[in-house]
């Protein structure tokens, strides 16, 4: 036995014993990342007054081409919706995923969800799900009962293979705005 090996073993035994006596667990594998909190669903009744809202188009890419368009590089997609208002909530009424042909692939919400002030939520498309194609998109609709700071809606695409990786974002674009017009009829 090497002269210092027994000293290292003794230190390890003392450390493990001290962990037991002070209730400090020894190092283990990292725990799994916790799931995101459940989304708070809401019901919009007839008394809900819309003061502002938007429909956004978010281009996403389930894959891109490389090597002279001969190979497909698959990408995972995360759609991120962030309420930027410091005080007021927003209601996400619809999140729909369409493919390159404009056909609905998936409706993500069964009921509207509320995003509190500065809260965010996300929706994920697995890397091996290429149903959307190169021209896929999300349509996101939101409303609020007061004038608010507009949310940030963007998609993050990422893919890695061997020693190659790619990631980029795609911002949402407003295609329709809703404002409560309180002008009196003429």
OpenMM code with the backbone's topology and positions (N, CA, C; nanometers):
from openmm import Vec3, app, unit

residues = "UNK UNK UNK UNK UNK UNK UNK UNK UNK UNK UNK UNK UNK UNK UNK UNK UNK UNK UNK UNK UNK UNK UNK UNK UNK UNK UNK UNK UNK UNK UNK UNK UNK UNK UNK UNK UNK UNK UNK UNK UNK UNK UNK UNK UNK UNK UNK UNK UNK UNK UNK UNK UNK UNK UNK UNK UNK UNK UNK UNK UNK UNK UNK UNK UNK UNK UNK UNK UNK UNK UNK UNK UNK UNK UNK UNK UNK UNK UNK UNK UNK UNK UNK UNK UNK UNK UNK UNK UNK UNK UNK UNK UNK UNK UNK UNK UNK UNK UNK UNK UNK UNK UNK UNK UNK UNK UNK UNK UNK UNK UNK UNK UNK UNK UNK UNK UNK UNK UNK UNK UNK UNK UNK UNK UNK UNK UNK UNK UNK UNK UNK UNK UNK UNK UNK UNK UNK UNK UNK UNK UNK UNK UNK UNK UNK UNK UNK UNK UNK UNK UNK UNK UNK UNK UNK UNK UNK UNK UNK UNK UNK UNK UNK UNK UNK UNK UNK UNK UNK UNK UNK UNK UNK UNK UNK UNK UNK UNK UNK UNK UNK UNK UNK UNK UNK UNK".split()
positions = [
    Vec3(0.0850, -0.1175, 0.0000),
    Vec3(0.0000, 0.0000, 0.0000),
    Vec3(0.0892, 0.1232, 0.0000),
    Vec3(0.0557, 0.2188, -0.0805),
    Vec3(0.1353, 0.3401, -0.0880),
    Vec3(0.1225, 0.4155, 0.0439),
    Vec3(0.2271, 0.4867, 0.0857),
    Vec3(0.2287, 0.5471, 0.2181),
    Vec3(0.1141, 0.6453, 0.2446),
    Vec3(0.0690, 0.7204, 0.1448),
    Vec3(-0.0332, 0.8223, 0.1701),
    Vec3(-0.1745, 0.7726, 0.1426),
    Vec3(-0.1906, 0.6554, 0.0837),
    Vec3(-0.3219, 0.6042, 0.0487),
    Vec3(-0.4077, 0.5818, 0.1726),
    Vec3(-0.3481, 0.5290, 0.2812),
    Vec3(-0.4264, 0.5055, 0.4026),
    Vec3(-0.4740, 0.6370, 0.4650),
    Vec3(-0.3995, 0.7450, 0.4464),
    Vec3(-0.4418, 0.8765, 0.4978),
    Vec3(-0.5641, 0.9252, 0.4206),
    Vec3(-0.5630, 0.9115, 0.2870),
    Vec3(-0.6767, 0.9531, 0.2057),
    Vec3(-0.8013, 0.8724, 0.2391),
    Vec3(-0.7835, 0.7414, 0.2608),
    Vec3(-0.8967, 0.6569, 0.2982),
    Vec3(-0.9528, 0.6993, 0.4334),
    Vec3(-0.8667, 0.7318, 0.5276),
    Vec3(-0.9114, 0.7747, 0.6602),
    Vec3(-0.9892, 0.9059, 0.6505),
    Vec3(-0.9421, 0.9985, 0.5672),
    Vec3(-1.0118, 1.1266, 0.5495),
    Vec3(-1.1497, 1.1025, 0.4890),
    Vec3(-1.1600, 1.0133, 0.3909),
    Vec3(-1.2887, 0.9833, 0.3280),
    Vec3(-1.3855, 0.9233, 0.4291),
    Vec3(-1.3382, 0.8336, 0.5147),
    Vec3(-1.4237, 0.7721, 0.6157),
    Vec3(-1.4709, 0.8771, 0.7148),
    Vec3(-1.3815, 0.9652, 0.7581),
    Vec3(-1.4185, 1.0724, 0.8516),
    Vec3(-1.5219, 1.1650, 0.7882),
    Vec3(-1.5041, 1.1994, 0.6604),
    Vec3(-1.5993, 1.2866, 0.5911),
    Vec3(-1.7369, 1.2221, 0.5840),
    Vec3(-1.7421, 1.0947, 0.5443),
    Vec3(-1.8710, 1.0267, 0.5344),
    Vec3(-1.9376, 1.0159, 0.6704),
    Vec3(-1.8606, 0.9908, 0.7742),
    Vec3(-1.9167, 0.9830, 0.9091),
    Vec3(-1.9697, 1.1185, 0.9530),
    Vec3(-1.8989, 1.2261, 0.9185),
    Vec3(-1.9468, 1.3596, 0.9572),
    Vec3(-2.0735, 1.3954, 0.8817),
    Vec3(-2.0874, 1.3480, 0.7588),
    Vec3(-2.2106, 1.3726, 0.6826),
    Vec3(-2.3287, 1.3071, 0.7518),
    Vec3(-2.3091, 1.1854, 0.8030),
    Vec3(-2.4174, 1.1162, 0.8713),
    Vec3(-2.4540, 1.1859, 1.0004),
    Vec3(-2.3553, 1.2340, 1.0744),
    Vec3(-2.3839, 1.2942, 1.2047),
    Vec3(-2.4463, 1.4329, 1.1921),
    Vec3(-2.4214, 1.5034, 1.0818),
    Vec3(-2.4790, 1.6369, 1.0647),
    Vec3(-2.5938, 1.6378, 0.9653),
    Vec3(-2.6396, 1.5195, 0.9258),
    Vec3(-2.7497, 1.5059, 0.8299),
    Vec3(-2.7214, 1.5702, 0.6951),
    Vec3(-2.5974, 1.5786, 0.6560),
    Vec3(-2.5607, 1.6276, 0.5238),
    Vec3(-2.5440, 1.5054, 0.4353),
    Vec3(-2.6260, 1.4935, 0.3319),
    Vec3(-2.6132, 1.3739, 0.2484),
    Vec3(-2.4846, 1.3786, 0.1680),
    Vec3(-2.4225, 1.2621, 0.1464),
    Vec3(-2.3045, 1.2614, 0.0610),
    Vec3(-2.3446, 1.2974, -0.0812),
    Vec3(-2.2465, 1.3408, -0.1595),
    Vec3(-2.2753, 1.3796, -0.2968),
    Vec3(-2.3374, 1.2641, -0.3723),
    Vec3(-2.4391, 1.2962, -0.4507),
    Vec3(-2.5043, 1.1961, -0.5341),
    Vec3(-2.5273, 1.2554, -0.6720),
    Vec3(-2.5917, 1.1784, -0.7557),
    Vec3(-2.6216, 1.2283, -0.8895),
    Vec3(-2.7142, 1.3481, -0.8786),
    Vec3(-2.7015, 1.4453, -0.9697),
    Vec3(-2.7915, 1.5609, -0.9642),
    Vec3(-2.9357, 1.5173, -0.9842),
    Vec3(-3.0251, 1.5829, -0.9119),
    Vec3(-3.1660, 1.5476, -0.9264),
    Vec3(-3.2197, 1.6021, -1.0580),
    Vec3(-3.3295, 1.5442, -1.1016),
    Vec3(-3.3916, 1.5875, -1.2265),
    Vec3(-3.4443, 1.7297, -1.2115),
    Vec3(-3.4488, 1.8001, -1.3212),
    Vec3(-3.5031, 1.9358, -1.3207),
    Vec3(-3.6519, 1.9264, -1.2921),
    Vec3(-3.7033, 2.0042, -1.1950),
    Vec3(-3.8455, 1.9947, -1.1620),
    Vec3(-3.9326, 2.0404, -1.2787),
    Vec3(-4.0504, 1.9832, -1.2866),
    Vec3(-4.1451, 2.0222, -1.3905),
    Vec3(-4.1914, 2.1651, -1.3663),
    Vec3(-4.2305, 2.2321, -1.4737),
    Vec3(-4.2822, 2.3678, -1.4600),
    Vec3(-4.4144, 2.3631, -1.3847),
    Vec3(-4.4473, 2.4695, -1.3115),
    Vec3(-4.5725, 2.4701, -1.2361),
    Vec3(-4.6918, 2.4554, -1.3304),
    Vec3(-4.7982, 2.4008, -1.2778),
    Vec3(-4.9185, 2.3864, -1.3589),
    Vec3(-4.9682, 2.5228, -1.4035),
    Vec3(-5.0171, 2.5262, -1.5245),
    Vec3(-5.0697, 2.6511, -1.5767),
    Vec3(-5.2062, 2.6783, -1.5142),
    Vec3(-5.2284, 2.8032, -1.4803),
    Vec3(-5.3525, 2.8433, -1.4153),
    Vec3(-5.4592, 2.8679, -1.5221),
    Vec3(-5.5553, 2.7762, -1.5337),
    Vec3(-5.6608, 2.7935, -1.6334),
    Vec3(-5.7664, 2.8893, -1.5805),
    Vec3(-5.8299, 2.9603, -1.6719),
    Vec3(-5.9343, 3.0559, -1.6366),
    Vec3(-6.0517, 3.0381, -1.7322),
    Vec3(-6.1649, 3.0900, -1.6899),
    Vec3(-6.2837, 3.0909, -1.7742),
    Vec3(-6.3178, 3.2355, -1.8054),
    Vec3(-6.3303, 3.2661, -1.9337),
    Vec3(-6.3678, 3.4014, -1.9742),
    Vec3(-6.5194, 3.4059, -1.9885),
    Vec3(-6.5845, 3.4704, -1.8941),
    Vec3(-6.7300, 3.4794, -1.9015),
    Vec3(-6.7718, 3.6062, -1.9744),
    Vec3(-6.9019, 3.6276, -1.9843),
    Vec3(-6.9535, 3.7425, -2.0595),
    Vec3(-6.9193, 3.8760, -1.9943),
    Vec3(-6.8793, 3.8767, -1.8669),
    Vec3(-6.8428, 4.0006, -1.7980),
    Vec3(-6.6964, 4.0388, -1.8201),
    Vec3(-6.6189, 3.9509, -1.8824),
    Vec3(-6.4781, 3.9796, -1.9070),
    Vec3(-6.4684, 4.0875, -2.0146),
    Vec3(-6.4128, 4.2024, -1.9803),
    Vec3(-6.3994, 4.3153, -2.0725),
    Vec3(-6.2578, 4.3184, -2.1278),
    Vec3(-6.2446, 4.3042, -2.2591),
    Vec3(-6.1133, 4.3067, -2.3235),
    Vec3(-6.0730, 4.4513, -2.3514),
    Vec3(-5.9605, 4.4919, -2.2932),
    Vec3(-5.9070, 4.6254, -2.3183),
    Vec3(-5.7953, 4.6205, -2.4218),
    Vec3(-5.7243, 4.5082, -2.4295),
    Vec3(-5.6175, 4.4933, -2.5282),
    Vec3(-5.5945, 4.3449, -2.5550),
    Vec3(-5.5340, 4.3177, -2.6687),
    Vec3(-5.5040, 4.1806, -2.7049),
    Vec3(-5.4375, 4.1758, -2.8413),
    Vec3(-5.3800, 4.0623, -2.8740),
    Vec3(-5.3111, 4.0464, -3.0026),
    Vec3(-5.3187, 3.9015, -3.0496),
    Vec3(-5.3025, 3.8865, -3.1793),
    Vec3(-5.2769, 3.7575, -3.2408),
    Vec3(-5.1370, 3.7674, -3.2983),
    Vec3(-5.0516, 3.6724, -3.2627),
    Vec3(-4.9122, 3.6750, -3.3073),
    Vec3(-4.8798, 3.5523, -3.3922),
    Vec3(-4.7981, 3.5741, -3.4930),
    Vec3(-4.7456, 3.4690, -3.5786),
    Vec3(-4.5996, 3.4488, -3.5383),
    Vec3(-4.5626, 3.3246, -3.5046),
    Vec3(-4.4252, 3.2956, -3.4635),
    Vec3(-4.3685, 3.1886, -3.5578),
    Vec3(-4.2778, 3.2261, -3.6491),
    Vec3(-4.2184, 3.1247, -3.7362),
    Vec3(-4.1255, 3.0333, -3.6576),
    Vec3(-4.1357, 2.9021, -3.6829),
    Vec3(-4.0482, 2.8048, -3.6184),
    Vec3(-3.9966, 2.7061, -3.7223),
    Vec3(-3.8897, 2.6378, -3.6881),
    Vec3(-3.8250, 2.5448, -3.7803),
    Vec3(-3.8042, 2.4120, -3.7089),
    Vec3(-3.8708, 2.3058, -3.7554),
    Vec3(-3.8480, 2.1748, -3.6954),
    Vec3(-3.7191, 2.1134, -3.7498),
    Vec3(-3.6719, 2.1678, -3.8607),
    Vec3(-3.5422, 2.1263, -3.9149),
    Vec3(-3.4922, 2.2336, -4.0108),
    Vec3(-3.3637, 2.2278, -4.0402),
    Vec3(-3.3039, 2.3129, -4.1436),
    Vec3(-3.2162, 2.2225, -4.2292),
    Vec3(-3.1825, 2.2710, -4.3465),
    Vec3(-3.0976, 2.1932, -4.4364),
    Vec3(-2.9516, 2.2357, -4.4215),
    Vec3(-2.8610, 2.1409, -4.4477),
    Vec3(-2.7185, 2.1736, -4.4519),
    Vec3(-2.6513, 2.0804, -4.5516),
    Vec3(-2.5266, 2.1051, -4.5814),
    Vec3(-2.4516, 2.0304, -4.6831),
    Vec3(-2.5244, 2.0334, -4.8181),
    Vec3(-2.5433, 2.1526, -4.8706),
    Vec3(-2.6080, 2.1704, -5.0013),
    Vec3(-2.7476, 2.1094, -5.0068),
    Vec3(-2.8244, 2.1258, -4.8988),
    Vec3(-2.9628, 2.0781, -4.8873),
    Vec3(-2.9749, 1.9261, -4.8968),
    Vec3(-2.8678, 1.8555, -4.8786),
    Vec3(-2.8751, 1.7103, -4.8885),
    Vec3(-2.9005, 1.6438, -4.7537),
    Vec3(-2.8803, 1.7148, -4.6462),
    Vec3(-2.9004, 1.6570, -4.5144),
    Vec3(-2.9902, 1.7486, -4.4315),
    Vec3(-3.0697, 1.6863, -4.3459),
    Vec3(-3.1602, 1.7605, -4.2580),
    Vec3(-3.1003, 1.7629, -4.1177),
    Vec3(-3.1006, 1.8804, -4.0581),
    Vec3(-3.0548, 1.8995, -3.9209),
    Vec3(-3.1796, 1.9256, -3.8365),
    Vec3(-3.2192, 1.8288, -3.7545),
    Vec3(-3.3414, 1.8408, -3.6752),
    Vec3(-3.3208, 1.9337, -3.5558),
    Vec3(-3.4274, 2.0064, -3.5213),
    Vec3(-3.4206, 2.1053, -3.4137),
    Vec3(-3.5340, 2.0851, -3.3135),
    Vec3(-3.5040, 2.1024, -3.1872),
    Vec3(-3.6072, 2.1094, -3.0836),
    Vec3(-3.6554, 2.2541, -3.0794),
    Vec3(-3.7834, 2.2731, -3.0497),
    Vec3(-3.8422, 2.4074, -3.0485),
    Vec3(-3.9054, 2.4335, -2.9127),
    Vec3(-3.8742, 2.5486, -2.8545),
    Vec3(-3.9419, 2.5947, -2.7341),
    Vec3(-4.0082, 2.7274, -2.7658),
    Vec3(-4.1403, 2.7317, -2.7541),
    Vec3(-4.2144, 2.8572, -2.7674),
    Vec3(-4.2221, 2.9188, -2.6286),
    Vec3(-4.1750, 3.0405, -2.6137),
    Vec3(-4.1744, 3.1099, -2.4851),
    Vec3(-4.2694, 3.2289, -2.4913),
    Vec3(-4.3580, 3.2382, -2.3921),
    Vec3(-4.4511, 3.3516, -2.3808),
    Vec3(-4.4241, 3.4161, -2.2460),
    Vec3(-4.3876, 3.5453, -2.2482),
    Vec3(-4.3500, 3.6173, -2.1259),
    Vec3(-4.4357, 3.7419, -2.1082),
    Vec3(-4.5026, 3.7500, -1.9941),
    Vec3(-4.5786, 3.8702, -1.9609),
    Vec3(-4.4798, 3.9744, -1.9102),
    Vec3(-4.4652, 4.0844, -1.9814),
    Vec3(-4.3694, 4.1887, -1.9430),
    Vec3(-4.4309, 4.2965, -1.8554),
    Vec3(-4.5611, 4.2871, -1.8293),
    Vec3(-4.6257, 4.3895, -1.7478),
    Vec3(-4.5872, 4.3723, -1.6014),
    Vec3(-4.5578, 4.4833, -1.5345),
    Vec3(-4.5133, 4.4801, -1.3953),
    Vec3(-4.6262, 4.4562, -1.2959),
    Vec3(-4.7519, 4.4780, -1.3373),
    Vec3(-4.8629, 4.4725, -1.2425),
    Vec3(-4.9747, 4.3777, -1.2856),
    Vec3(-5.0100, 4.3793, -1.4122),
    Vec3(-5.1315, 4.3129, -1.4579),
    Vec3(-5.1082, 4.1779, -1.5252),
    Vec3(-5.2044, 4.0872, -1.5086),
    Vec3(-5.1957, 3.9583, -1.5768),
    Vec3(-5.2426, 3.9694, -1.7213),
    Vec3(-5.2079, 3.8687, -1.8002),
    Vec3(-5.2650, 3.8532, -1.9336),
    Vec3(-5.3266, 3.7133, -1.9408),
    Vec3(-5.4163, 3.6970, -2.0351),
    Vec3(-5.4811, 3.5680, -2.0559),
    Vec3(-5.4387, 3.5174, -2.1937),
    Vec3(-5.3767, 3.4006, -2.1973),
    Vec3(-5.3420, 3.3363, -2.3240),
    Vec3(-5.4650, 3.2542, -2.3629),
    Vec3(-5.5297, 3.2908, -2.4729),
    Vec3(-5.6542, 3.2233, -2.5121),
    Vec3(-5.6316, 3.1087, -2.6095),
    Vec3(-5.5200, 3.1129, -2.6838),
    Vec3(-5.4972, 3.0074, -2.7823),
    Vec3(-5.3495, 2.9978, -2.8186),
    Vec3(-5.3007, 2.8738, -2.8327),
    Vec3(-5.1662, 2.8449, -2.8832),
    Vec3(-5.1841, 2.7289, -2.9812),
    Vec3(-5.1659, 2.7594, -3.1101),
    Vec3(-5.1862, 2.6577, -3.2135),
    Vec3(-5.0595, 2.6417, -3.2965),
    Vec3(-5.0294, 2.5166, -3.3311),
    Vec3(-4.9103, 2.4837, -3.4091),
    Vec3(-4.9533, 2.4367, -3.5478),
    Vec3(-4.8981, 2.5010, -3.6526),
    Vec3(-4.9318, 2.4702, -3.7919),
    Vec3(-4.8083, 2.4207, -3.8659),
    Vec3(-4.8293, 2.3370, -3.9672),
    Vec3(-4.7174, 2.2873, -4.0471),
    Vec3(-4.6918, 2.3766, -4.1681),
    Vec3(-4.5985, 2.3363, -4.2509),
    Vec3(-4.5590, 2.4157, -4.3680),
    Vec3(-4.6731, 2.4371, -4.4664),
    Vec3(-4.7695, 2.3466, -4.4684),
    Vec3(-4.8833, 2.3595, -4.5601),
    Vec3(-4.9977, 2.4407, -4.4996),
    Vec3(-4.9783, 2.4913, -4.3792),
    Vec3(-5.0824, 2.5707, -4.3136),
    Vec3(-5.1886, 2.4870, -4.2455),
    Vec3(-5.1634, 2.3585, -4.2271),
    Vec3(-5.2591, 2.2691, -4.1606),
    Vec3(-5.2304, 2.2665, -4.0107),
    Vec3(-5.3375, 2.2683, -3.9324),
    Vec3(-5.3240, 2.2620, -3.7875),
    Vec3(-5.2668, 2.1272, -3.7470),
    Vec3(-5.1548, 2.1292, -3.6735),
    Vec3(-5.0919, 2.0076, -3.6237),
    Vec3(-5.1372, 1.9804, -3.4809),
    Vec3(-5.1388, 2.0862, -3.3985),
    Vec3(-5.1748, 2.0672, -3.2580),
    Vec3(-5.2294, 2.1950, -3.1972),
    Vec3(-5.3369, 2.1812, -3.1195),
    Vec3(-5.3931, 2.2887, -3.0381),
    Vec3(-5.3415, 2.2644, -2.8964),
    Vec3(-5.2651, 2.3579, -2.8403),
    Vec3(-5.2000, 2.3347, -2.7116),
    Vec3(-5.2868, 2.3636, -2.5896),
    Vec3(-5.3855, 2.4496, -2.6019),
    Vec3(-5.4667, 2.4839, -2.4852),
    Vec3(-5.6100, 2.4347, -2.5014),
    Vec3(-5.6583, 2.3675, -2.3977),
    Vec3(-5.7993, 2.3305, -2.3951),
    Vec3(-5.8825, 2.4459, -2.3415),
    Vec3(-5.8231, 2.5210, -2.2488),
    Vec3(-5.8886, 2.6378, -2.1891),
    Vec3(-5.7859, 2.7495, -2.1784),
    Vec3(-5.8307, 2.8755, -2.1739),
    Vec3(-5.7350, 2.9865, -2.1573),
    Vec3(-5.6563, 2.9738, -2.0274),
    Vec3(-5.5342, 3.0274, -2.0292),
    Vec3(-5.4504, 3.0287, -1.9090),
    Vec3(-5.4135, 3.1726, -1.8754),
    Vec3(-5.3918, 3.1985, -1.7486),
    Vec3(-5.3525, 3.3318, -1.7019),
    Vec3(-5.2035, 3.3343, -1.6731),
    Vec3(-5.1377, 3.4391, -1.7229),
    Vec3(-4.9981, 3.4650, -1.6875),
    Vec3(-4.9968, 3.5891, -1.5997),
    Vec3(-4.9576, 3.5713, -1.4746),
    Vec3(-4.9516, 3.6845, -1.3833),
    Vec3(-4.8406, 3.7801, -1.4257),
    Vec3(-4.8338, 3.8945, -1.3609),
    Vec3(-4.7314, 3.9947, -1.3910),
    Vec3(-4.5932, 3.9306, -1.3873),
    Vec3(-4.5147, 3.9524, -1.4903),
    Vec3(-4.3784, 3.9040, -1.5067),
    Vec3(-4.3656, 3.7514, -1.5118),
    Vec3(-4.4759, 3.6804, -1.5252),
    Vec3(-4.4718, 3.5345, -1.5354),
    Vec3(-4.4491, 3.4929, -1.6800),
    Vec3(-4.4113, 3.3677, -1.6981),
    Vec3(-4.3916, 3.3158, -1.8334),
    Vec3(-4.4363, 3.1707, -1.8398),
    Vec3(-4.4552, 3.1234, -1.9609),
    Vec3(-4.4880, 2.9836, -1.9846),
    Vec3(-4.4216, 2.9422, -2.1149),
    Vec3(-4.4148, 2.8117, -2.1381),
    Vec3(-4.3514, 2.7654, -2.2609),
    Vec3(-4.4204, 2.6395, -2.3115),
    Vec3(-4.3983, 2.6122, -2.4381),
    Vec3(-4.4515, 2.4947, -2.5052),
    Vec3(-4.3369, 2.4349, -2.5857),
    Vec3(-4.3257, 2.3025, -2.5829),
    Vec3(-4.2085, 2.2371, -2.6383),
    Vec3(-4.2457, 2.1404, -2.7505),
    Vec3(-4.1624, 2.1372, -2.8543),
    Vec3(-4.1737, 2.0395, -2.9617),
    Vec3(-4.0422, 1.9628, -2.9650),
    Vec3(-4.0517, 1.8325, -2.9493),
    Vec3(-3.9349, 1.7465, -2.9460),
    Vec3(-3.8582, 1.7520, -3.0771),
    Vec3(-3.7302, 1.7333, -3.0676),
    Vec3(-3.6418, 1.7402, -3.1838),
    Vec3(-3.6786, 1.6411, -3.2930),
    Vec3(-3.7220, 1.5228, -3.2565),
    Vec3(-3.7530, 1.4241, -3.3594),
    Vec3(-3.8951, 1.4365, -3.4130),
    Vec3(-3.9693, 1.5382, -3.3716),
    Vec3(-4.1023, 1.5655, -3.4260),
    Vec3(-4.0866, 1.6634, -3.5419),
    Vec3(-4.0873, 1.6121, -3.6628),
    Vec3(-4.0681, 1.6971, -3.7809),
    Vec3(-4.2004, 1.7236, -3.8533),
    Vec3(-4.3120, 1.7055, -3.7830),
    Vec3(-4.4432, 1.7225, -3.8464),
    Vec3(-4.4675, 1.8647, -3.8959),
    Vec3(-4.4008, 1.9624, -3.8362),
    Vec3(-4.4204, 2.1009, -3.8783),
    Vec3(-4.3477, 2.1354, -4.0065),
    Vec3(-4.2286, 2.0827, -4.0218),
    Vec3(-4.1499, 2.1126, -4.1408),
    Vec3(-4.0759, 2.2444, -4.1302),
    Vec3(-4.0165, 2.2817, -4.2409),
    Vec3(-3.9339, 2.4023, -4.2465),
    Vec3(-4.0153, 2.5310, -4.2318),
    Vec3(-4.1407, 2.5273, -4.2697),
    Vec3(-4.2249, 2.6479, -4.2643),
    Vec3(-4.3280, 2.6447, -4.1542),
    Vec3(-4.3026, 2.5727, -4.0460),
    Vec3(-4.3981, 2.5624, -3.9357),
    Vec3(-4.4149, 2.6966, -3.8653),
    Vec3(-4.5241, 2.7091, -3.7903),
    Vec3(-4.5478, 2.8323, -3.7146),
    Vec3(-4.6441, 2.8074, -3.6000),
    Vec3(-4.6380, 2.8976, -3.5036),
    Vec3(-4.7351, 2.9034, -3.3954),
    Vec3(-4.8209, 3.0275, -3.4167),
    Vec3(-4.9480, 3.0163, -3.3840),
    Vec3(-5.0361, 3.1318, -3.3726),
    Vec3(-5.0724, 3.1410, -3.2248),
    Vec3(-5.0396, 3.2552, -3.1645),
    Vec3(-5.0640, 3.2776, -3.0215),
    Vec3(-5.1603, 3.3950, -3.0080),
    Vec3(-5.2649, 3.3766, -2.9278),
    Vec3(-5.3615, 3.4840, -2.9022),
    Vec3(-5.3673, 3.5123, -2.7528),
    Vec3(-5.3684, 3.6402, -2.7186),
    Vec3(-5.3775, 3.6812, -2.5787),
    Vec3(-5.4697, 3.8009, -2.5664),
    Vec3(-5.5254, 3.8197, -2.4451),
    Vec3(-5.6100, 3.9351, -2.4143),
    Vec3(-5.5793, 3.9815, -2.2722),
    Vec3(-5.6206, 4.1046, -2.2428),
    Vec3(-5.6062, 4.1593, -2.1074),
    Vec3(-5.7219, 4.2539, -2.0806),
    Vec3(-5.7523, 4.2718, -1.9528),
    Vec3(-5.8629, 4.3593, -1.9143),
    Vec3(-5.8216, 4.5051, -1.8998),
    Vec3(-5.6927, 4.5334, -1.9098),
    Vec3(-5.6421, 4.6697, -1.9034),
    Vec3(-5.5376, 4.6861, -2.0131),
    Vec3(-5.5005, 4.8094, -2.0406),
    Vec3(-5.3887, 4.8331, -2.1319),
    Vec3(-5.2629, 4.7875, -2.0597),
    Vec3(-5.1829, 4.7062, -2.1261),
    Vec3(-5.0645, 4.6504, -2.0610),
    Vec3(-4.9439, 4.6612, -2.1525),
    Vec3(-4.8295, 4.6335, -2.0947),
    Vec3(-4.7071, 4.6206, -2.1724),
    Vec3(-4.7190, 4.4918, -2.2534),
    Vec3(-4.6862, 4.4968, -2.3822),
    Vec3(-4.7025, 4.3798, -2.4684),
    Vec3(-4.6103, 4.2665, -2.4244),
    Vec3(-4.6591, 4.1429, -2.4309),
    Vec3(-4.5740, 4.0294, -2.3935),
    Vec3(-4.4661, 4.0041, -2.4985),
    Vec3(-4.3642, 3.9314, -2.4591),
    Vec3(-4.2619, 3.8850, -2.5531),
    Vec3(-4.2967, 3.7409, -2.5874),
    Vec3(-4.3117, 3.7157, -2.7158),
    Vec3(-4.3425, 3.5813, -2.7636),
    Vec3(-4.2367, 3.5472, -2.8676),
    Vec3(-4.1602, 3.4410, -2.8413),
    Vec3(-4.0543, 3.4021, -2.9330),
    Vec3(-4.0313, 3.2521, -2.9247),
    Vec3(-3.9719, 3.2000, -3.0296),
    Vec3(-3.9372, 3.0585, -3.0327),
    Vec3(-3.7855, 3.0457, -3.0290),
    Vec3(-3.7394, 2.9456, -2.9562),
    Vec3(-3.5974, 2.9143, -2.9496),
    Vec3(-3.5799, 2.7765, -3.0123),
    Vec3(-3.4965, 2.7681, -3.1140),
    Vec3(-3.4671, 2.6412, -3.1801),
    Vec3(-3.3239, 2.6014, -3.1453),
    Vec3(-3.3053, 2.4711, -3.1170),
    Vec3(-3.1716, 2.4227, -3.0833),
    Vec3(-3.1566, 2.2789, -3.1304),
    Vec3(-3.0364, 2.2483, -3.1776),
    Vec3(-3.0052, 2.1123, -3.2180),
    Vec3(-2.8558, 2.0886, -3.2041),
    Vec3(-2.8201, 1.9661, -3.1675),
    Vec3(-2.6788, 1.9298, -3.1574),
    Vec3(-2.6595, 1.7909, -3.2161),
    Vec3(-2.5513, 1.7722, -3.2861),
    Vec3(-2.5105, 1.6426, -3.3393),
    Vec3(-2.3593, 1.6364, -3.3349),
    Vec3(-2.3087, 1.5329, -3.2713),
    Vec3(-2.1654, 1.5123, -3.2585),
    Vec3(-2.1005, 1.6389, -3.2057),
    Vec3(-2.0153, 1.7037, -3.2824),
    Vec3(-1.9479, 1.8243, -3.2356),
    Vec3(-2.0064, 1.9498, -3.2967),
    Vec3(-2.1249, 1.9372, -3.3557),
    Vec3(-2.1885, 2.0514, -3.4206),
    Vec3(-2.3159, 2.0874, -3.3442),
    Vec3(-2.3387, 2.2154, -3.3263),
    Vec3(-2.4598, 2.2611, -3.2598),
    Vec3(-2.5077, 2.3905, -3.3216),
    Vec3(-2.6376, 2.4115, -3.3149),
    Vec3(-2.6950, 2.5343, -3.3671),
    Vec3(-2.8103, 2.5753, -3.2773),
    Vec3(-2.8243, 2.7050, -3.2568),
    Vec3(-2.9396, 2.7575, -3.1838),
    Vec3(-2.9679, 2.8984, -3.2333),
    Vec3(-3.0947, 2.9339, -3.2360),
    Vec3(-3.1343, 3.0676, -3.2761),
    Vec3(-3.2758, 3.0939, -3.2282),
    Vec3(-3.3162, 3.2205, -3.2287),
    Vec3(-3.4514, 3.2574, -3.1871),
    Vec3(-3.5269, 3.3141, -3.3057),
    Vec3(-3.6580, 3.3095, -3.2931),
    Vec3(-3.7463, 3.3640, -3.3942),
    Vec3(-3.8555, 3.4427, -3.3217),
    Vec3(-3.8565, 3.5744, -3.3350),
    Vec3(-3.9553, 3.6540, -3.2616),
    Vec3(-4.0942, 3.6455, -3.3244),
    Vec3(-4.1962, 3.6581, -3.2386),
    Vec3(-4.3341, 3.6636, -3.2860),
    Vec3(-4.3625, 3.7982, -3.3509),
    Vec3(-4.4555, 3.7980, -3.4447),
    Vec3(-4.4956, 3.9212, -3.5135),
    Vec3(-4.6460, 3.9396, -3.5002),
    Vec3(-4.6873, 4.0598, -3.4650),
    Vec3(-4.8300, 4.0884, -3.4490),
    Vec3(-4.8962, 4.0863, -3.5866),
    Vec3(-5.0024, 4.0057, -3.5995),
    Vec3(-5.0782, 4.0046, -3.7251),
    Vec3(-5.2189, 4.0601, -3.7059),
    Vec3(-5.2575, 4.0786, -3.5786),
    Vec3(-5.3883, 4.1380, -3.5494),
    Vec3(-5.3845, 4.1952, -3.4085),
    Vec3(-5.4364, 4.3182, -3.3919),
    Vec3(-5.4450, 4.3808, -3.2598),
    Vec3(-5.5902, 4.4000, -3.2213),
    Vec3(-5.6152, 4.3912, -3.0915),
    Vec3(-5.7475, 4.4125, -3.0366),
    Vec3(-5.7375, 4.5231, -2.9340),
    Vec3(-5.8120, 4.6280, -2.9518),
    Vec3(-5.8167, 4.7347, -2.8525),
    Vec3(-5.9606, 4.7689, -2.8263),
    Vec3(-5.9931, 4.7949, -2.7016),
    Vec3(-6.1272, 4.8331, -2.6658),
    Vec3(-6.1471, 4.9775, -2.7094),
    Vec3(-6.2202, 4.9976, -2.8154),
    Vec3(-6.2431, 5.1313, -2.8693),
    Vec3(-6.3658, 5.1896, -2.7996),
    Vec3(-6.3429, 5.2890, -2.7145),
    Vec3(-6.4517, 5.3462, -2.6334),
    Vec3(-6.5100, 5.4721, -2.6969),
    Vec3(-6.4857, 5.4906, -2.8262),
    Vec3(-6.5454, 5.6082, -2.8912),
    Vec3(-6.6954, 5.5895, -2.9020),
    Vec3(-6.7685, 5.6981, -2.8882),
    Vec3(-6.9147, 5.6891, -2.9018),
    Vec3(-6.9513, 5.6823, -3.0496),
    Vec3(-7.0595, 5.6105, -3.0815),
    Vec3(-7.0993, 5.6007, -3.2225),
    Vec3(-7.1402, 5.7370, -3.2761),
    Vec3(-7.1147, 5.7617, -3.4034),
    Vec3(-7.1494, 5.8931, -3.4609),
    Vec3(-7.2874, 5.8948, -3.5180),
] * unit.nanometer
topology = app.Topology()
chain = topology.addChain("A")
for resn in residues:
    res = topology.addResidue(resn, chain)
    for name in ("N", "CA", "C"):
        topology.addAtom(name, app.Element.getBySymbol(name[0]), res)
